[in-house]
C-alpha cells in the first residue's frame, strides 16, 4: 500500500481512497451523522430548513450556529442520534476536496487504529492522505497521517513519537494559548482530548447522500471465525 501525503490545494485528481486528516478539535461524540457545508451561509441555510439539526463551526461562536467544535465543550452535550451540519476551515474543506473519491475517510488520532484496520481490510494500492492544516504542512495532521499509514503496514507501532509531534505542533500551541487567554470556543482540555489515541473504535466514512456529503461513524465488522475442522 502506497501512501501519498498531500495538502488540500494539491488535490488535482480524484483518488480511489482518501483519508482526510484533521487532528485539532474535528469531532463530535455521539452524533449520528455530520453534513458538510461548503460555506457558513450554506450551513445556516441547511439549519434553517432543518430546525432539528445542530449547526457547528470552528473559531469564535457565530450567530446562527449552535455549537463550536471544541471536544471539551461538546462532551457534556447529548448528541446521540443528532444530525450536525458542519462548516470548519480545515476538515470540512478537505473532505469536500475529495468528495468524488470511491472511499473517503475522515480521521484523527481518536480513531487512528480503527482507520488503519479499515485500510488493512480494504488493501488499496494507494491511500491519499489529505493533510488539511497549514496548506498541507500542519505537523499534527502529518504526524497522524504517518502514524495511520505505518500502523496499516506494521502491526506494532509506538504511537508516542507521533503524539509528541502533534502535542508540540504550532496548532496545539495556539490552541493552548487561546484557552489560557480565555478565548471563546476553546477549552483547556481540547488538546488532550484531540490526542486521546483510539478514544473511539469506529471509522468515519463520508458518502454522497442526495446533494450533500455526509459523515457517519461506522463500526468495523469483525471477521467471521473459520469453522472448526
C-alpha positions as CSV (number, residue, x, y, z in Angstrom):
1,X,0.0,0.0,0.0
2,X,1.5,3.3,-1.1
3,X,0.9,6.4,1.0
4,X,0.7,9.8,-0.7
5,X,0.6,12.8,1.6
6,X,-0.8,16.0,0.1
7,X,-2.4,19.3,1.0
8,X,-5.9,20.3,0.0
9,X,-4.5,22.6,-2.8
10,X,-2.7,19.6,-4.2
11,X,-5.8,17.5,-4.9
12,X,-5.9,17.6,-8.7
13,X,-7.1,14.1,-9.4
14,X,-9.9,12.1,-7.9
15,X,-8.3,9.4,-5.7
16,X,-9.7,6.0,-5.2
17,X,-9.3,6.1,-1.4
18,X,-8.7,9.3,0.5
19,X,-8.1,9.8,4.2
20,X,-8.7,13.3,5.3
21,X,-6.7,14.2,8.4
22,X,-7.7,16.9,10.8
23,X,-6.4,16.4,14.3
24,X,-7.3,19.5,16.3
25,X,-10.9,19.5,17.5
26,X,-12.7,17.9,14.5
27,X,-15.0,15.5,16.2
28,X,-18.4,15.5,18.0
29,X,-19.0,12.5,20.2
30,X,-22.3,10.7,19.7
31,X,-23.6,12.4,16.6
32,X,-25.4,10.1,14.2
33,X,-24.2,12.0,11.1
34,X,-22.4,15.2,10.1
35,X,-23.5,17.0,6.9
36,X,-20.7,19.1,5.4
37,X,-21.5,22.6,4.3
38,X,-19.3,24.5,1.8
39,X,-19.9,27.9,3.4
40,X,-21.1,29.5,6.6
41,X,-24.2,30.8,4.8
42,X,-25.0,27.3,3.3
43,X,-24.6,25.8,6.8
44,X,-27.1,28.4,8.2
45,X,-29.5,27.7,5.3
46,X,-29.4,23.9,6.0
47,X,-30.0,24.6,9.7
48,X,-33.0,26.9,8.8
49,X,-34.5,24.2,6.6
50,X,-33.9,21.5,9.2
51,X,-34.6,23.1,12.6
52,X,-33.8,19.9,14.5
53,X,-30.2,19.8,13.1
54,X,-27.4,21.4,15.0
55,X,-25.0,23.8,13.2
56,X,-21.3,23.6,14.1
57,X,-18.4,25.7,13.2
58,X,-14.9,26.4,14.5
59,X,-13.5,29.6,15.9
60,X,-15.5,32.2,17.8
61,X,-19.2,31.3,18.2
62,X,-21.2,32.9,15.4
63,X,-24.9,33.8,15.1
64,X,-27.0,31.0,13.6
65,X,-24.7,28.3,14.9
66,X,-25.4,26.1,17.9
67,X,-22.0,24.6,18.6
68,X,-18.3,25.1,18.2
69,X,-16.0,22.1,17.6
70,X,-14.4,22.1,21.0
71,X,-14.4,18.4,22.1
72,X,-14.3,19.5,25.8
73,X,-17.3,21.8,25.4
74,X,-19.2,19.2,23.4
75,X,-18.6,16.3,25.7
76,X,-21.4,17.3,28.2
77,X,-24.0,17.5,25.4
78,X,-26.3,14.7,24.4
79,X,-25.7,14.4,20.7
80,X,-26.9,10.8,20.4
81,X,-28.9,10.4,17.2
82,X,-28.5,14.0,16.2
83,X,-27.6,15.4,12.8
84,X,-24.9,18.1,12.7
85,X,-24.3,20.5,9.8
86,X,-20.6,21.4,9.9
87,X,-18.5,24.2,8.4
88,X,-14.9,24.2,9.5
89,X,-11.9,25.7,7.9
90,X,-9.8,22.6,7.5
91,X,-11.6,19.3,7.9
92,X,-14.7,20.2,6.0
93,X,-12.8,21.8,3.2
94,X,-10.5,18.7,3.0
95,X,-13.4,16.3,2.9
96,X,-15.2,18.2,0.1
97,X,-12.0,18.4,-1.9
98,X,-12.1,14.6,-2.4
99,X,-15.9,14.2,-2.4
100,X,-15.8,12.2,-5.7
101,X,-13.4,9.6,-4.4
102,X,-14.7,6.0,-4.2
103,X,-14.0,5.9,-0.4
104,X,-13.5,8.9,1.8
105,X,-12.3,8.5,5.4
106,X,-12.1,11.4,7.9
107,X,-9.6,10.6,10.6
108,X,-7.6,11.9,13.6
109,X,-5.8,10.3,16.5
110,X,-9.0,9.5,18.3
111,X,-9.9,6.9,15.5
112,X,-6.4,6.2,14.3
113,X,-6.2,2.4,14.8
114,X,-9.7,1.8,13.6
115,X,-8.8,3.7,10.4
116,X,-5.7,1.7,10.0
117,X,-7.7,-1.5,10.4
118,X,-10.1,-0.4,7.7
119,X,-7.2,0.2,5.4
120,X,-5.8,-3.2,6.1
121,X,-9.1,-4.7,5.3
122,X,-9.5,-2.8,2.0
123,X,-5.9,-3.4,0.9
124,X,-5.8,-0.5,-1.5
125,X,-2.9,0.0,-3.9
126,X,-2.7,3.7,-2.7
127,X,-4.1,5.8,0.0
128,X,-4.1,9.6,-0.5
129,X,-3.8,11.3,2.9
130,X,-5.1,14.8,2.7
131,X,-3.2,16.8,5.4
132,X,-5.7,19.6,5.9
133,X,-3.9,22.1,8.1
134,X,-1.5,24.8,7.2
135,X,-1.5,24.2,3.5
136,X,-0.6,20.6,4.0
137,X,2.3,21.4,6.3
138,X,0.5,21.0,9.7
139,X,2.7,18.9,11.9
140,X,-0.1,17.4,13.9
141,X,-2.0,16.3,10.8
142,X,1.1,15.0,9.1
143,X,2.1,13.1,12.3
144,X,-1.3,11.5,12.5
145,X,-1.3,10.6,8.8
146,X,2.1,9.0,9.1
147,X,1.0,7.0,12.2
148,X,-2.0,5.6,10.4
149,X,0.0,4.7,7.3
150,X,2.6,3.0,9.5
151,X,0.0,1.2,11.6
152,X,-1.6,-0.1,8.4
153,X,1.7,-1.6,7.3
154,X,3.2,-2.8,10.6
155,X,1.3,-4.5,13.5
156,X,3.4,-2.9,16.3
157,X,4.0,0.8,16.1
158,X,5.0,3.1,19.0
159,X,2.5,5.9,19.0
160,X,4.3,8.2,21.4
161,X,6.6,9.9,18.9
162,X,3.7,10.8,16.7
163,X,1.6,12.1,19.6
164,X,4.6,14.1,20.8
165,X,4.9,15.7,17.4
166,X,1.3,16.7,17.4
167,X,1.4,18.0,21.0
168,X,4.4,20.2,20.2
169,X,2.9,21.5,17.0
170,X,2.1,25.1,16.2
171,X,-1.6,24.4,16.2
172,X,-1.5,22.8,19.6
173,X,0.4,25.8,21.0
174,X,-2.1,28.2,19.6
175,X,-5.0,26.3,21.0
176,X,-3.4,26.1,24.4
177,X,-2.6,29.8,24.4
178,X,-6.1,30.6,23.2
179,X,-7.5,28.7,26.1
180,X,-5.1,30.4,28.6
181,X,-6.4,33.7,27.4
182,X,-10.0,32.7,27.7
183,X,-10.9,32.9,24.0
184,X,-14.5,31.8,23.4
185,X,-15.0,28.4,21.7
186,X,-11.8,26.9,23.2
187,X,-11.3,24.8,26.3
188,X,-8.0,24.0,28.2
189,X,-8.6,20.2,27.7
190,X,-9.1,20.4,23.9
191,X,-5.6,19.4,23.0
192,X,-5.5,16.4,25.4
193,X,-8.8,15.2,24.0
194,X,-7.7,15.6,20.4
195,X,-4.6,13.5,21.2
196,X,-6.5,10.8,23.1
197,X,-5.3,7.9,20.9
198,X,-8.1,5.4,19.9
199,X,-10.7,7.1,22.0
200,X,-13.3,5.6,19.6
201,X,-13.5,2.2,17.9
202,X,-15.3,3.3,14.7
203,X,-14.1,4.8,11.4
204,X,-15.6,7.9,10.0
205,X,-16.9,7.3,6.4
206,X,-18.1,10.1,4.2
207,X,-20.5,9.4,1.4
208,X,-22.7,11.2,-1.0
209,X,-26.3,11.4,0.1
210,X,-28.5,13.3,-2.4
211,X,-26.7,16.6,-2.9
212,X,-24.7,16.5,0.3
213,X,-21.6,14.9,1.6
214,X,-22.4,13.1,4.9
215,X,-20.0,11.7,7.5
216,X,-21.1,8.8,9.7
217,X,-19.4,6.8,12.4
218,X,-19.1,3.2,11.1
219,X,-18.2,0.3,13.4
220,X,-16.0,-2.3,11.7
221,X,-17.4,-5.8,11.4
222,X,-15.1,-8.4,12.9
223,X,-14.1,-11.3,10.7
224,X,-16.2,-14.4,10.9
225,X,-14.2,-17.2,12.6
226,X,-13.3,-20.1,10.4
227,X,-15.4,-23.3,11.2
228,X,-13.7,-25.9,13.3
229,X,-12.4,-28.8,11.3
